[in-house]
Amino acid sequence: MKDKMAKLKISTLPNDKPVKMTIELPAPVHLDLLAYADALARASGHSVSDPGKLVAPMLARFMATDRAFRKFRRQSAQEKTGSAL
């Protein structure tokens, strides 16, 4: 059985367990989040029961498109591994 396990291409699974956070939003940001949920519901035809569920994809999209942050992450990863890609 151990020989078959050695042929697997994936050795470990990433930690994708959600982390619960409690945050306070300024009232205008909360209102915008509610409005965004409404706009998304109208555009997609699917209602958003919990606008808080929009926060994670919004943050992920924001960080993925922030050039300065991506550059920082690359540099940080290079410093940790000691490589000069």
C-alpha positions in Angstrom: 0.0 0.0 0.0 2.9 2.4 0.7 4.2 2.0 -2.8 0.9 3.1 -4.3 0.8 6.1 -2.0 4.2 7.3 -3.2 2.8 7.8 -6.7 0.2 10.3 -5.6 0.7 13.8 -7.1 -0.8 15.5 -4.1 0.9 15.0 -0.8 -1.1 17.2 1.5 -4.3 19.2 1.2 -4.2 23.0 1.8 -5.7 24.3 5.0 -9.0 25.6 3.6 -10.9 25.5 6.9 -12.8 28.8 7.3 -11.7 31.1 10.0 -14.5 32.9 11.8 -13.9 36.6 12.3 -16.1 39.2 14.0 -15.7 42.8 12.6 -17.4 46.1 13.0 -18.3 48.0 9.8 -19.0 51.7 9.6 -22.6 52.2 8.9 -22.0 53.5 5.3 -20.0 50.5 4.4 -22.7 48.2 5.8 -25.3 50.1 3.7 -23.1 49.7 0.6 -22.8 46.0 1.3 -26.5 45.6 1.5 -26.9 47.6 -1.7 -24.3 45.4 -3.4 -26.2 42.3 -2.3 -29.3 43.8 -3.8 -27.6 44.7 -7.1 -26.1 41.2 -7.3 -29.5 39.6 -6.6 -31.1 41.7 -9.4 -28.3 40.9 -11.8 -28.1 37.2 -11.1 -31.7 36.5 -10.1 -30.5 34.8 -6.9 -31.1 36.5 -3.6 -28.3 36.9 -1.2 -29.6 35.8 2.2 -26.6 37.0 4.1 -24.7 40.0 2.7 -21.8 39.1 5.1 -21.0 36.2 2.8 -20.0 38.7 0.1 -17.1 40.0 2.3 -14.7 37.1 1.7 -15.0 37.1 -2.1 -14.7 40.9 -2.2 -11.6 40.8 -0.1 -10.1 38.0 -2.2 -10.8 39.9 -5.4 -9.4 43.1 -3.9 -6.1 41.4 -2.8 -5.8 39.5 -6.1 -6.0 42.7 -8.2 -3.8 44.9 -5.9 -0.5 45.1 -7.8 1.5 46.5 -4.9 0.2 43.7 -2.6 1.1 41.0 -5.2 4.6 42.4 -5.5 4.9 42.5 -1.7 3.8 38.8 -1.5 6.3 37.8 -4.2 9.1 39.6 -2.4 8.1 38.2 0.9 8.0 34.7 -0.4 11.4 35.1 -2.0 12.9 36.3 1.2 11.5 33.3 3.1 12.8 30.8 0.6 16.1 32.7 0.0 15.6 32.6 -3.8 16.0 35.4 -6.2 13.4 34.6 -8.9 
